[in-house]
Amino acid sequence: MKLDQIQKIAVVGAGTMGQGITQVSAMAGYQVLLYDIKPEMLDKAKAQITRQLDKGIERGKVTEA
């Protein structure tokens, strides 16, 4: 399988590294599925990724798109 054929990425673990991988992959245009055995970790990851993206928008480093 070639890299240009990859459309979906699954990340296991919603800790710091999982959050980062999820964010970078989504920003690169991939559909990302984030999994963790603790549902509360998924909520924390979503909130953290949202904060990071909001900071990037404020600083002009990321667009809302």
Backbone as CSV, one residue per row, in Angstrom:
resi,resn,N_x,N_y,N_z,CA_x,CA_y,CA_z,C_x,C_y,C_z
1,MET,0.843,-1.177,0.000,0.000,0.000,0.000,0.889,1.242,0.000
2,LYS,0.581,2.167,-0.868,1.329,3.409,-0.952,0.738,4.433,0.012
3,LEU,1.566,5.378,0.457,1.106,6.394,1.388,-0.041,7.219,0.830
4,ASP,-0.073,7.442,-0.472,-1.157,8.242,-1.038,-2.486,7.489,-1.054
5,GLN,-2.463,6.203,-0.721,-3.692,5.414,-0.646,-4.287,5.414,0.753
6,ILE,-3.519,5.844,1.743,-4.003,5.854,3.120,-4.998,6.987,3.285
7,GLN,-6.170,6.670,3.828,-7.203,7.670,4.032,-7.620,7.783,5.494
8,LYS,-7.479,6.689,6.226,-7.896,6.653,7.624,-6.726,6.226,8.500
9,ILE,-6.658,6.828,9.681,-5.621,6.481,10.650,-6.306,6.199,11.976
10,ALA,-5.915,5.137,12.639,-6.412,4.832,13.980,-5.280,5.065,14.964
11,VAL,-5.585,5.793,16.025,-4.615,6.066,17.073,-5.139,5.414,18.344
12,VAL,-4.309,4.594,18.963,-4.701,3.902,20.185,-3.996,4.563,21.354
13,GLY,-4.789,5.146,22.228,-4.261,5.837,23.398,-4.427,7.341,23.238
14,ALA,-5.200,7.959,24.128,-5.523,9.374,24.018,-4.678,10.236,24.955
15,GLY,-3.494,9.748,25.293,-2.584,10.542,26.118,-1.925,11.629,25.286
16,THR,-0.857,12.186,25.803,-0.174,13.294,25.143,0.257,12.948,23.721
17,MET,0.903,11.822,23.546,1.358,11.434,22.207,0.186,11.134,21.285
18,GLY,-0.817,10.445,21.792,-1.985,10.135,20.988,-2.710,11.384,20.527
19,GLN,-2.788,12.374,21.413,-3.414,13.648,21.056,-2.642,14.330,19.941
20,GLY,-1.329,14.355,20.082,-0.493,15.006,19.078,-0.580,14.325,17.725
21,ILE,-0.509,13.014,17.726,-0.598,12.255,16.479,-1.962,12.468,15.834
22,THR,-2.998,12.475,16.644,-4.349,12.688,16.139,-4.481,14.062,15.498
23,GLN,-3.994,15.088,16.186,-4.107,16.447,15.670,-3.334,16.630,14.372
24,VAL,-2.095,16.198,14.346,-1.258,16.360,13.151,-1.839,15.582,11.976
25,SER,-2.311,14.389,12.233,-2.880,13.571,11.163,-4.153,14.196,10.600
26,ALA,-5.011,14.701,11.482,-6.246,15.342,11.031,-5.934,16.604,10.232
27,MET,-4.950,17.366,10.683,-4.573,18.583,9.968,-3.973,18.267,8.600
28,ALA,-3.428,17.075,8.467,-2.863,16.654,7.184,-3.939,16.118,6.236
29,GLY,-5.191,16.059,6.720,-6.282,15.658,5.853,-6.761,14.225,6.000
30,TYR,-6.210,13.504,6.952,-6.638,12.124,7.159,-7.869,12.070,8.065
31,GLN,-8.686,11.050,7.866,-9.766,10.765,8.810,-9.107,10.001,9.949
32,VAL,-9.294,10.472,11.182,-8.599,9.875,12.317,-9.599,9.337,13.327
33,LEU,-9.356,8.124,13.773,-10.158,7.503,14.818,-9.264,7.375,16.045
34,LEU,-9.674,7.962,17.156,-8.899,7.926,18.394,-9.589,6.990,19.374
35,TYR,-8.850,6.040,19.908,-9.382,5.047,20.838,-8.647,5.116,22.165
36,ASP,-9.366,4.874,23.246,-8.768,4.736,24.564,-9.716,3.896,25.404
37,ILE,-9.163,3.152,26.346,-10.013,2.302,27.183,-10.794,3.118,28.211
38,LYS,-10.352,4.361,28.448,-11.043,5.233,29.391,-11.771,6.331,28.618
39,PRO,-13.096,6.301,28.623,-13.858,7.313,27.881,-13.516,8.747,28.282
40,GLU,-13.194,8.963,29.558,-12.867,10.319,29.999,-11.586,10.841,29.341
41,MET,-10.698,9.952,28.951,-9.472,10.366,28.256,-9.803,10.913,26.864
42,LEU,-10.814,10.358,26.238,-11.229,10.860,24.925,-11.796,12.274,25.046
43,ASP,-12.553,12.521,26.114,-13.091,13.865,26.349,-11.961,14.861,26.592
44,LYS,-10.976,14.457,27.389,-9.828,15.330,27.666,-9.027,15.591,26.394
45,ALA,-8.845,14.558,25.585,-8.088,14.704,24.341,-8.796,15.674,23.398
46,LYS,-10.096,15.534,23.267,-10.856,16.434,22.389,-10.725,17.877,22.865
47,ALA,-10.838,18.090,24.173,-10.726,19.443,24.725,-9.322,20.011,24.494
48,GLN,-8.296,19.200,24.690,-6.914,19.655,24.513,-6.625,19.979,23.046
49,ILE,-7.058,19.126,22.153,-6.841,19.367,20.719,-7.565,20.646,20.299
50,THR,-8.774,20.834,20.798,-9.524,22.053,20.489,-8.780,23.287,20.985
51,ARG,-8.249,23.217,22.218,-7.479,24.355,22.761,-6.261,24.652,21.901
52,GLN,-5.554,23.600,21.492,-4.352,23.790,20.677,-4.702,24.429,19.338
53,LEU,-5.772,23.972,18.719,-6.177,24.545,17.438,-6.621,25.997,17.602
54,ASP,-7.353,26.294,18.680,-7.783,27.667,18.937,-6.574,28.595,19.123
55,LYS,-5.560,28.122,19.836,-4.333,28.914,20.007,-3.655,29.158,18.664
56,GLY,-3.613,28.132,17.846,-2.998,28.268,16.525,-3.740,29.270,15.665
57,ILE,-5.064,29.278,15.753,-5.870,30.237,14.986,-5.608,31.648,15.479
58,GLU,-5.582,31.817,16.814,-5.319,33.136,17.410,-3.962,33.689,16.960
59,ARG,-2.982,32.818,16.878,-1.628,33.247,16.505,-1.411,33.340,15.000
60,GLY,-2.433,32.959,14.240,-2.324,33.026,12.785,-1.505,31.915,12.161
61,LYS,-1.257,30.850,12.916,-0.458,29.734,12.401,-1.320,28.652,11.751
62,VAL,-2.621,28.694,12.068,-3.562,27.704,11.571,-4.827,28.451,11.134
63,THR,-5.442,27.993,10.061,-6.715,28.582,9.657,-7.857,27.736,10.222
64,GLU,-9.028,28.304,10.264,-10.179,27.550,10.780,-10.518,26.371,9.878
65,ALA,-10.205,26.485,8.620,-10.480,25.382,7.674,-9.672,24.167,8.063
